[in-house]
Amino acid sequence: QVQLVESGGGLVQPGGSLRLSCAASRSIFSRNAADWYRQAPGKERELVATLTPGGSTNYADSVKGRFTISRDNANTVYLQMNSLKPEDTAVYYCHAVVAAGQYRYNYWGQGTQVTVSS
């Protein structure tokens, strides 16, 4: 069992920055990919960024050049968000799929609210 805990959300003005953190209860990110998703009111949850164990990254077109996903150890993943726009307002979720033998387990954090508004 793995717990993911996000932090760092809040209210920011357009053009501002925030850094989200995702802390895992076990050292899973050295062997498993990490993702950030977001869900805005009335919309489906969408994939924002992915970081593979090897360090490769992938971003949604809407955040390319503005967001950066990174890892500083096997327990913590970050999402640096710059040049924020009102349309970035959403609840942001950390996600990991952990392999255990033949099984794959999906883990989600509780989410952290990001509001971009003047």
N, C-alpha and C positions, 0 to 999 in steps of 0.2 A: 504494500500500500504506500502511496506517495501523496503527500499534501503539497499543493502549490499555493503560495500566498503572494498576491500582487500588492504593490504599494506605489505611491508617487503620483497618483491622479490628483486632479483639482481643477480650479477655475483659472483660465489664462486668457489674456487678450489675443486677438488675431495677430499673427506674426511672432508670438512668443514661443517659448520652449518648455518642454517637460521631459523628465526621464522617469520611465516606469521601471520597476524592478520586479522580478519574479524569483522568489526563494523557494527552493525545493527541500523537502524534508530528508531526501537522500541524494547522493551524488549521481544523478542520472544523466546530466547533460554532456558528459564526456563520451557517452555511448549512444545517446538518443537525441533526435532532433528536438528543437524547441520552436514553438510557434507563438505568435501573437495574433489573436483575432479581435474583432470589435463588432459591436452590435448597437446600431442607432435605433431610436424609438420607431417602431413600425417597419423596421427593415430586418432582413435576414442577417445572421452572423456571417461576417466575411473574413477571409484570411488576409492579414496585413503583411506579415513578415515571417520568414522561416530561416532558421540557422541549423545547419547540419553538424554532426559531430566533427567532421573534417574542416569546418569553418566556412563552408559555402553558404551564401545568403540568397534569398529571393524575396522580392517585394511586389506588392500590388502596384499597378501602374499609378494609382492615385496618390501613393506616398513615395514613389521613387525620387531620390534626390533630397528628400526631406527627413525621412526616418532612417534610423540605423539600429539593427539588432546586433547584440554582442553578448559575450560571455566572459566573465573574469575568472571563473572556476567551475567545477562540475556541479555546483549547487545553485548558481545565480545567473540569470539572464536579464538583459536590459533591453529597453526600447527607448532610444533617444529620439525625441520628436521635436523638430525645428520647423520654423515658418508655419506654425499651426494655423489652420483655417476653420471657420465655423462648421464646415462639413466634416471635420475630424471629430466633432462631438459624438461621443459614444461611450459605452462601457467596454473597457478593454480587458481581454481575458488571456491569460497564459495557458498554454496547452502543451502536453507532451504525450507521445505514444511510447510506452516502455515495453520492450521485448523481454519475455521470460519464457525461454524454451520455444515451444510452438505457439505460444499465446502472445497476443498484443493487447495491452491495457491502455485505455484512454484516460488521461487525467486532466482535469480543468481546475483552474483557480476560481475564486469567488467573484472576481472582477473588480475593476477599479474605474470610477467614473472620471472621464475627461470632458470638460466643458470649455469650449472656445467661444468667448463672447466679449463684446465690449460693454 
